[in-house]
Structures are given as C-alpha cells and as structure tokens.
Amino acid sequence: MTGVKRPKIPRHLYSVKSKDAKALIPEIKEWFSQPKIQEEISKSALHTRDYLIDYNNTPTEHGGIGDTVPWVHLEDRRLDELLPTTDTAWIDLRVSALRLKTFAEGACRMMGRLNEMDALPEGAHTYIDASTNLIECCIHEKVMRSYFEAKAANKDQSEASSIKLKQLVPTYLYKPSSPQAVLRAKIVQMMSVGLWVADPPQGKKVAWEIRAGPVAVAFHLGVFAPVVQHFQPYLTGGKINQSLGG
C-alpha cells in the first residue's frame, strides 16, 4: 500500500525488551503519519459510522463485520423497543451504557476495517479485542479531553497534557512492583492499533508520555460523537414506530 515498511507487532508483547519497544515506537508513528494511511483512517471512520447507524451487525473480536445482530441492546431490548420513561436517572444509565458499547463495538469495527485495508501494522489486529475494554474506554475519554483542551488553547497536540507510565499502574490494577515490561507491552499494543501515541523517556524527560493516537481522534470525531448523538433520542423509550436497522 505504501512506500514505508509495514511494522510487525510481536505476538508476545510482554517479552519485548525496552530497547525493542523504543525502536517500534518511531516505526509505528511513521506508519500512521503517511497520507495514504491517514486517508484510510478517514474512510474507515465514515464506514464505521454508517455500520453502527445501520444497526444490523455486531463485529467479531477482531473487528470483522460479524453476525446480523444489532451491536447494542440495552436491558435485553433493541433500542427501538426500550420501555418509555421520563426518569432522568434511568435515562442517564442508558446513556452511559450506549457510550461504552459505542466505544467497544465501534472502535473494534473501525480497527477491523483498517486491518482489512492493510492499514494497521502487521499483527496488530490480534490486539483489537484487548484494546476496546472498559479501562481503555476511560483512558480514551481522558486523552480526548486533553486533545480538546490543547485544541482550544491553540496548542500543538504534542503539547497536550499526557498520561504518564506510572499512572497506568493503578488504572490497570497492577502492583506497584509490576515489571515495566507489562506496561511497555500495553503501550506498544495501544499504539499498534492507533488509539494511543506515546513518547519514550529521553534527555531530561524521565517518563513515557501517552496522548490520543490518530485512530482515536478520527474515531471520536467521526464515529463516537455522531453515533451517540444519533441514538440518544431512543433512550427515553417508546420509539416502537421509529424502528432501526433493516
């Protein structure tokens, strides 16, 4: 697809040594910085938005199109079959569940589509499922808030506030004594699917810095926000006559 060699992500990331992890970082960054790959990211965001709004499929764990079952049910019901309510606390729970499912299923499908287009590093697709869980959703929201704060302040994204490596320890419930290899593996994993971008320690900077990756930004702007907005009117229930999907 491109003139840049496609990075190869190891199958067992926990075995990656520090120097090898640091060597992979610029390769992954260069891969995602290519205009052709950026174009595929934009196309995949549009595809994924339509896929979710069509409300006809649930992606596979590696992001394939999947079964013909709507990707989100709440309270064991389709969104157009929810019980009607004006209870704001109940509606808020539905909003929270919709956001989590939109991240999990949407990011999964978008990365799967990128893999189908050979736009992810080789082997990265095996980490799609492990990159779209609850903790990753929480971190996604944190790095995207930093993205928007930097944008509002007219700062370059490299100046956006970042998550430090040591902050991942309590987030992932690791022990303080956990080997750094575990954390490095998570960074390489999340960078390989484009959800994070990370800079290793160098010079006076003594900590890894983690920010929103190119897939995360395109996903949030082009998929997550519009899809949640599209389905929110259904969360009050009573939309039986406004059926979704095919």
C-alpha positions as CSV (number, residue, x, y, z in Angstrom):
1,M,0.0,0.0,0.0
2,T,2.8,2.4,0.9
3,G,6.5,3.1,0.5
4,V,7.1,2.7,4.2
5,K,7.8,-0.8,5.5
6,R,4.8,-2.1,7.5
7,P,5.8,-2.6,11.1
8,K,5.4,-6.1,12.5
9,I,4.0,-6.3,16.0
10,P,5.3,-9.3,18.1
11,R,2.8,-11.9,19.1
12,H,4.0,-11.9,22.7
13,L,4.4,-8.3,23.7
14,Y,5.4,-9.0,27.3
15,S,8.6,-10.4,26.0
16,V,9.6,-7.2,24.2
17,K,12.6,-5.6,25.7
18,S,12.9,-1.9,26.5
19,K,15.2,-1.1,23.5
20,D,13.0,-3.1,21.1
21,A,9.8,-1.3,22.4
22,K,11.5,2.1,21.9
23,A,12.6,1.0,18.4
24,L,9.0,0.1,17.5
25,I,7.6,3.5,18.5
26,P,9.0,5.6,15.6
27,E,8.2,2.8,13.2
28,I,4.5,2.9,14.3
29,K,4.4,6.7,14.2
30,E,5.9,6.8,10.7
31,W,3.4,4.2,9.5
32,F,0.3,6.2,10.8
33,S,1.7,9.5,9.6
34,Q,1.6,8.5,5.9
35,P,-1.0,10.4,3.9
36,K,-2.4,7.1,2.4
37,I,-2.8,5.6,5.9
38,Q,-4.5,8.8,7.1
39,E,-6.8,8.6,4.2
40,E,-7.7,5.0,5.1
41,I,-8.4,6.1,8.7
42,S,-10.8,8.8,7.5
43,K,-12.6,6.3,5.2
44,S,-12.8,3.8,8.0
45,A,-14.4,6.3,10.3
46,L,-17.1,7.0,7.7
47,H,-17.6,3.3,7.1
48,T,-17.9,2.6,10.8
49,R,-20.3,5.4,11.5
50,D,-22.6,4.1,8.8
51,Y,-22.1,0.5,10.0
52,L,-23.2,1.4,13.6
53,I,-26.1,3.6,12.5
54,D,-27.4,0.8,10.2
55,Y,-27.9,-1.2,13.4
56,N,-27.7,-4.5,11.7
57,N,-24.5,-6.2,12.8
58,T,-22.2,-7.0,15.7
59,P,-18.4,-7.1,14.9
60,T,-16.2,-10.1,15.6
61,E,-13.5,-9.9,18.2
62,H,-11.0,-8.9,15.5
63,G,-13.3,-6.3,14.0
64,G,-14.9,-8.2,11.2
65,I,-18.4,-7.4,10.0
66,G,-19.8,-10.1,12.2
67,D,-23.3,-11.6,12.7
68,T,-26.5,-9.9,11.6
69,V,-27.4,-9.0,15.2
70,P,-27.7,-5.3,16.2
71,W,-24.5,-4.3,18.0
72,V,-26.2,-2.8,21.1
73,H,-29.1,-4.0,23.2
74,L,-30.0,-2.3,26.5
75,E,-32.0,-4.1,29.2
76,D,-32.3,-7.1,26.8
77,R,-34.1,-5.0,24.2
78,R,-33.3,-3.3,21.0
79,L,-33.0,0.5,21.3
80,D,-36.3,1.0,19.4
81,E,-38.0,-1.3,21.9
82,L,-36.9,0.3,25.2
83,L,-39.6,0.9,27.8
84,P,-40.7,4.5,27.9
85,T,-39.5,6.6,30.8
86,T,-39.0,10.2,31.9
87,D,-36.8,9.2,34.8
88,T,-33.6,11.1,34.3
89,A,-31.5,8.7,36.4
90,W,-32.7,5.7,34.4
91,I,-32.0,7.6,31.1
92,D,-28.6,8.5,32.4
93,L,-27.8,4.8,32.9
94,R,-28.8,4.1,29.3
95,V,-26.6,7.0,28.0
96,S,-23.7,5.5,29.9
97,A,-24.3,2.0,28.5
98,L,-24.7,3.4,25.0
99,R,-21.4,5.3,25.3
100,L,-19.5,2.2,26.5
101,K,-20.9,0.0,23.7
102,T,-20.3,2.6,21.1
103,F,-16.6,2.7,22.1
104,A,-16.3,-1.1,22.4
105,E,-18.1,-2.1,19.2
106,G,-17.3,1.0,17.1
107,A,-13.6,1.1,17.8
108,C,-13.4,-2.7,17.2
109,R,-15.1,-2.4,13.8
110,M,-13.1,0.6,12.8
111,M,-9.8,-1.1,13.6
112,G,-11.0,-4.3,11.9
113,R,-11.8,-2.3,8.7
114,L,-8.3,-0.8,8.8
115,N,-6.8,-4.2,9.1
116,E,-8.8,-5.3,6.1
117,M,-7.3,-2.5,4.2
118,D,-3.7,-3.4,5.4
119,A,-3.6,-0.1,7.2
120,L,-2.7,-1.4,10.6
121,P,0.8,-2.7,11.4
122,E,1.1,-6.4,10.7
123,G,-0.3,-8.5,13.6
124,A,-1.9,-5.5,15.3
125,H,-5.4,-7.0,14.7
126,T,-4.8,-9.7,17.3
127,Y,-4.9,-6.9,19.9
128,I,-8.1,-5.3,18.8
129,D,-10.3,-7.1,21.4
130,A,-7.9,-6.3,24.2
131,S,-7.8,-2.7,23.2
132,T,-11.5,-1.9,23.5
133,N,-12.4,-2.8,27.1
134,L,-13.8,-0.6,29.9
135,I,-10.4,0.7,31.1
136,E,-9.4,1.6,27.5
137,C,-12.7,3.5,27.1
138,C,-11.9,5.5,30.3
139,I,-8.4,6.3,29.1
140,H,-9.8,7.2,25.7
141,E,-12.0,9.8,27.3
142,K,-9.1,11.2,29.3
143,V,-6.7,11.6,26.3
144,M,-9.5,13.1,24.2
145,R,-10.2,15.7,26.8
146,S,-6.6,16.6,26.6
147,Y,-6.9,16.7,22.9
148,F,-9.7,19.2,23.0
149,E,-8.0,21.3,25.7
150,A,-4.9,21.7,23.6
151,K,-7.0,22.5,20.5
152,A,-9.0,25.2,22.5
153,A,-5.7,26.7,23.6
154,N,-4.3,26.7,20.0
155,K,-1.5,24.3,21.1
156,D,0.1,21.6,19.1
157,Q,-1.1,18.2,20.1
158,S,2.5,17.3,21.2
159,E,1.9,19.9,24.0
160,A,-1.3,18.4,25.2
161,S,-1.3,17.1,28.7
162,S,-0.3,13.4,28.8
163,I,-0.8,10.3,30.8
164,K,2.5,9.1,32.4
165,L,3.5,5.5,32.5
166,K,3.3,5.3,36.3
167,Q,-0.4,6.4,36.1
168,L,-1.2,3.2,34.3
169,V,-0.2,1.1,37.3
170,P,-3.3,1.8,39.4
171,T,-5.5,2.2,36.3
172,Y,-4.9,-1.4,35.3
173,L,-4.8,-2.6,39.0
174,Y,-1.1,-3.6,38.5
175,K,1.0,-3.9,41.6
176,P,3.5,-1.0,42.2
177,S,6.2,-3.6,41.8
178,S,5.0,-4.9,38.4
179,P,7.8,-5.1,35.9
180,Q,7.9,-2.3,33.3
181,A,7.7,-4.9,30.6
182,V,4.0,-5.3,31.3
183,L,3.4,-1.5,30.9
184,R,5.6,-1.3,27.8
185,A,3.6,-4.1,26.3
186,K,0.4,-2.2,26.8
187,I,1.8,1.0,25.2
188,V,3.0,-0.9,22.1
189,Q,-0.3,-2.7,21.9
190,M,-2.4,0.5,22.0
191,M,-0.1,2.3,19.6
192,S,-0.2,-0.6,17.2
193,V,-4.0,-0.1,16.8
194,G,-3.7,3.7,16.6
195,L,-5.5,4.5,19.9
196,W,-2.5,5.9,21.7
197,V,0.6,7.8,20.6
198,A,3.5,7.6,23.1
199,D,6.9,9.2,23.5
200,P,9.5,7.3,25.5
201,P,11.8,8.9,28.1
202,Q,14.7,10.9,26.6
203,G,17.0,13.6,27.9
204,K,15.5,15.4,31.0
205,K,12.2,13.8,30.3
206,V,12.1,10.7,32.5
207,A,8.6,9.3,31.9
208,W,6.7,7.9,29.0
209,E,4.0,10.3,27.8
210,I,0.7,9.0,26.3
211,R,-1.7,11.0,24.2
212,A,-4.6,10.3,21.8
213,G,-3.5,8.4,18.7
214,P,-4.6,9.1,15.1
215,V,-7.3,6.4,15.1
216,A,-8.6,7.6,18.5
217,V,-9.1,11.1,17.2
218,A,-10.7,10.1,13.9
219,F,-12.9,7.6,15.8
220,H,-14.1,10.1,18.4
221,L,-14.9,12.9,15.9
222,G,-16.2,10.8,13.1
223,V,-17.8,7.8,14.9
224,F,-18.3,8.1,18.6
225,A,-19.8,11.6,18.9
226,P,-22.2,11.3,15.9
227,V,-23.4,7.8,16.7
228,V,-24.1,8.6,20.4
229,Q,-26.0,11.7,19.3
230,H,-27.9,9.7,16.7
231,F,-29.2,7.1,19.1
232,Q,-29.7,9.2,22.2
233,P,-33.4,10.1,21.3
234,Y,-34.2,6.4,21.6
235,L,-33.1,6.2,25.2
236,T,-36.3,7.7,26.6
237,G,-38.1,4.6,25.1
238,G,-41.4,4.4,23.3
239,K,-39.9,4.6,19.9
240,I,-41.6,1.5,18.6
241,N,-42.9,3.3,15.5
242,Q,-39.4,4.6,14.7
243,S,-37.7,1.2,14.1
244,L,-34.0,0.9,13.5
245,G,-32.0,-1.1,11.0
246,G,-33.1,-3.3,8.3
